[in-house]
Amino acid sequence: MTDEDIRHIDQRSYFITIPLSHIDEIQRTQQAIYTKIRKSFGFRDNDTKIGLILCGDINGTRTNLVHELGYENPHFHGLIFIPKDVAPQDETAEKAMVQNLKSGLAELVEISQQVAQGNEIYVRRYDPQRGSLFQTTSYTIKADTNPIFGQGDKFSHSTFPYDKKLNSISRIINFDNPRTQELLFKLHLYPDQVFANANLNDLTEQQVDHRQLYENAVGTEAKSKIKQRFLSLIRATTNSSTVEKNQNRQLYYRNEPLENSSCACCRCPSFCDRRRAWPSRHSCCNP
């Protein structure tokens, strides 16, 4: 992926929710879903593959009420990242793309059964007003980062085209590459230099502190030391599942809601307005 493909990637990111019939379908359908997504674009992403973060989910993962709610409503949450050369260029093309996505995914039996029952496939462009891209990613993989007793192995998130879990990301990305380091540094501390709609109010206190340290540092060597120290905090370096989840929480900032408000129907929490939140509704289904 070129720097030009990475720049303003938030304008070419789409959140998706896919209904399933049974919890056991989560693991076996992930690769097929990615293939159907690429097929809906006519496999025109040969030079730069479409990216996908995909994770299974059920009601109650955010509030740890999975057992009480009976492991209901299995579904996928996903974030699709579209390369510039295949991304829709206007509203008409975007509507056609969404329809092709829905039609292609509905070809899978596990999904078509739910669509026939009125459970729609949900696709929308990433909306920065509903939270940062990191917050949306955190929401997408919440069933992986929030332990689900007795069923946790079914909710490991996948990243495509690599189909690798985060604890193996060091095998995919060369963290010693200066270009990679520069991109990670900007993504976390200077998102306004990468994203089209970055909101600096989404930065955590730790991010703001490191950004200020970097800007106050005098000289190239001092700035380099601060940059490397920050990068060491977000780099995945172990295969331990426990540490991996801790690093996920560190990498995807501000995952936990600040207030205990909830939906009266399914008891899923709604986010606090102070977090530029998603409105009160079924957060297990749509952020």
C-alpha positions in Angstrom: 0.0 0.0 0.0 1.4 3.4 -1.0 1.5 6.5 1.1 -1.2 7.9 -1.2 -3.5 4.9 -0.4 -3.0 5.4 3.3 -3.6 9.2 3.2 -7.3 10.0 4.0 -8.1 6.3 4.4 -10.9 7.3 6.8 -12.8 8.6 3.7 -12.6 5.1 2.2 -13.5 3.1 5.4 -16.9 1.4 5.8 -18.4 -0.2 8.9 -20.4 -3.4 8.3 -22.6 -5.7 10.4 -23.4 -9.1 9.1 -26.1 -11.3 10.7 -25.5 -15.0 11.3 -27.8 -17.9 12.3 -25.5 -19.6 14.9 -22.5 -18.8 16.9 -20.6 -21.8 15.4 -20.7 -20.1 12.0 -18.4 -17.3 13.1 -15.0 -19.0 12.5 -15.8 -20.9 9.4 -17.3 -18.1 7.4 -14.6 -15.4 7.8 -12.4 -16.2 4.8 -15.5 -16.7 2.6 -16.8 -13.2 3.7 -13.5 -11.6 2.7 -13.6 -13.4 -0.7 -17.2 -12.2 -1.3 -16.2 -8.6 -0.5 -13.4 -8.7 -3.0 -15.7 -10.4 -5.6 -18.2 -7.6 -5.2 -15.5 -5.3 -6.6 -14.8 -7.7 -9.4 -11.4 -8.6 -7.8 -10.1 -5.3 -9.2 -7.9 -4.9 -6.1 -5.0 -7.0 -7.4 -2.4 -4.3 -7.0 -3.5 -3.1 -3.5 -5.8 -5.5 -1.7 -9.0 -4.4 0.1 -8.4 -4.4 3.8 -10.8 -5.9 6.3 -10.9 -6.2 10.1 -13.6 -8.8 11.0 -14.8 -10.1 14.4 -17.8 -12.1 15.5 -20.0 -10.8 18.2 -23.2 -11.5 20.2 -25.5 -9.5 22.4 -24.0 -8.3 25.7 -20.2 -8.4 25.0 -19.7 -4.8 26.0 -21.6 -5.2 29.3 -20.4 -8.8 30.1 -24.0 -10.0 30.0 -23.5 -12.6 27.3 -24.5 -15.5 29.4 -27.5 -13.7 30.9 -28.7 -12.8 27.4 -28.4 -16.4 26.2 -25.7 -15.9 23.6 -28.2 -14.3 21.3 -27.9 -12.6 17.9 -24.6 -13.9 16.5 -23.2 -11.5 13.9 -20.0 -10.0 12.5 -18.7 -6.5 12.8 -16.2 -5.4 10.3 -14.2 -2.4 9.0 -13.5 -2.4 5.2 -10.7 -0.3 3.9 -10.9 0.4 0.2 -7.8 1.3 -2.0 -8.1 4.5 -4.0 -8.1 2.8 -7.4 -11.3 0.9 -6.7 -13.1 3.3 -4.2 -16.4 4.9 -5.3 -15.9 8.4 -6.6 -19.5 9.8 -6.1 -22.7 9.0 -4.3 -24.2 7.0 -7.1 -21.1 4.8 -7.3 -21.1 4.4 -3.5 -24.8 3.2 -3.5 -24.0 0.7 -6.2 -20.9 -0.5 -4.2 -23.1 -1.0 -1.1 -25.7 -2.9 -3.0 -23.1 -5.1 -4.6 -21.6 -5.8 -1.1 -24.9 -6.8 0.3 -25.9 -9.0 -2.7 -22.5 -10.7 -2.7 -22.5 -11.5 1.1 -26.1 -12.7 0.8 -24.9 -15.5 -1.5 -23.5 -17.2 1.6 -26.1 -19.7 3.0 -25.3 -18.7 6.6 -26.1 -15.1 5.8 -28.9 -15.5 3.3 -31.0 -17.4 5.9 -30.9 -14.3 8.2 -31.6 -11.9 5.3 -34.6 -13.9 4.4 -35.9 -13.5 8.0 -35.6 -9.7 7.8 -32.2 -9.3 9.4 -30.4 -6.9 7.1 -26.7 -6.6 6.3 -25.7 -3.1 7.5 -23.1 -1.1 5.6 -22.2 2.6 6.1 -19.3 4.8 5.5 -17.2 5.5 8.6 -18.5 8.6 10.3 -16.0 10.6 12.4 -18.8 12.3 14.3 -19.6 8.9 15.9 -16.0 8.4 17.2 -12.5 8.1 16.0 -11.3 5.4 13.6 -9.5 3.8 16.6 -12.7 3.9 18.6 -14.7 2.3 15.8 -12.0 -0.4 15.4 -12.2 -1.0 19.2 -15.9 -1.4 18.9 -15.5 -3.8 15.9 -13.3 -6.2 17.9 -14.9 -5.8 21.3 -15.9 -9.5 21.5 -12.2 -10.4 21.2 -10.9 -7.9 23.7 -13.8 -8.5 26.3 -13.5 -12.1 27.6 -16.5 -14.3 26.8 -16.6 -17.2 29.3 -16.6 -20.6 27.6 -16.8 -19.2 24.0 -13.8 -16.9 23.7 -12.1 -19.0 21.0 -14.9 -18.2 18.6 -14.4 -14.5 18.7 -10.7 -14.0 17.7 -10.7 -11.2 15.2 -9.0 -11.5 11.8 -7.3 -9.0 9.5 -7.3 -9.5 5.8 -5.7 -10.0 3.3 -3.3 -11.4 5.9 -5.8 -13.4 8.0 -3.5 -13.0 11.0 -4.3 -12.1 14.5 -2.8 -9.1 16.2 -0.4 -11.2 18.3 1.3 -12.3 15.0 1.4 -8.8 13.5 5.2 -8.6 14.0 5.4 -11.3 11.3 3.5 -9.1 8.9 4.8 -5.6 9.5 8.5 -4.6 9.8 8.4 -2.3 12.8 12.0 -1.3 12.2 11.1 0.2 8.8 11.4 4.0 9.1 8.3 4.5 6.9 6.2 2.2 9.2 7.4 3.9 12.3 6.6 7.3 10.9 3.1 6.2 9.9 2.4 4.6 13.3 3.6 7.7 15.1 1.4 10.0 13.0 -1.6 7.7 13.3 -1.5 7.9 17.1 -0.2 11.4 17.8 -0.8 13.4 14.6 -3.9 11.8 13.0 -4.6 15.2 11.4 -1.6 14.5 9.1 -3.1 11.1 8.0 -6.9 11.3 8.2 -9.2 13.7 6.4 -11.5 14.1 9.3 -9.3 13.7 12.4 -10.6 15.1 15.6 -7.8 16.0 18.1 -10.3 15.9 20.9 -10.3 12.2 20.5 -6.7 11.9 21.7 -6.2 10.5 25.2 -4.3 12.3 27.9 -1.4 10.0 27.3 -1.4 10.8 23.6 -1.6 14.5 24.3 1.3 14.3 26.8 3.5 12.4 24.3 2.7 14.9 21.6 3.6 17.8 23.8 6.8 16.2 24.9 7.7 15.6 21.2 6.9 19.2 20.2 8.8 20.6 23.2 11.9 18.5 22.6 14.9 20.4 21.2 16.9 18.9 18.5 16.6 15.8 16.2 18.1 13.4 18.7 15.8 14.4 21.5 12.7 14.1 19.3 13.9 10.7 18.0 14.2 9.4 21.5 10.6 10.5 22.4 9.3 9.0 19.2 11.0 5.6 19.8 9.8 5.6 23.4 6.2 6.1 22.3 6.5 3.5 19.5 7.7 0.9 22.0 4.4 1.4 23.9 2.2 0.4 21.0 4.3 -2.3 19.4 3.0 -5.9 19.7 5.9 -8.0 20.8 4.5 -11.2 22.3 2.2 -14.1 21.6 0.7 -14.1 25.1 -3.0 -13.8 24.8 -3.2 -11.9 28.1 -0.6 -9.4 27.1 -2.2 -9.2 23.7 -5.5 -8.1 25.1 -3.7 -5.5 27.2 -2.0 -4.2 24.1 -5.2 -4.1 22.2 -6.7 -1.9 24.9 -3.6 0.3 24.7 -3.5 0.4 20.9 -7.2 1.1 20.5 -7.7 4.0 22.9 -10.8 4.7 25.1 -12.7 1.5 24.6 -14.7 1.6 27.8 -17.8 3.8 28.2 -17.6 6.6 30.8 -21.2 6.3 32.0 -23.4 3.3 32.8 -26.3 4.4 30.5 -28.0 1.5 28.7 -30.7 0.5 26.2 -33.9 -0.6 28.0 -34.4 -3.3 25.3 -31.1 -5.2 25.3 -29.2 -3.5 28.1 -26.4 -2.6 25.8 -24.6 0.6 26.9 -24.8 3.8 25.0 -21.8 6.1 24.9 -21.6 9.3 26.9 -22.0 12.5 24.9 -18.7 13.8 26.2 -17.1 11.1 24.1 -18.7 12.4 20.9 -20.7 9.3 21.3 -23.0 7.0 19.4 -26.6 7.7 20.3 -28.6 5.5 22.6 -29.7 2.4 20.7 -28.7 -1.2 20.3 -24.9 -0.8 20.5 -24.5 -4.6 20.1 -25.7 -4.2 16.5 -24.5 -0.8 15.3 -22.1 1.7 16.8 
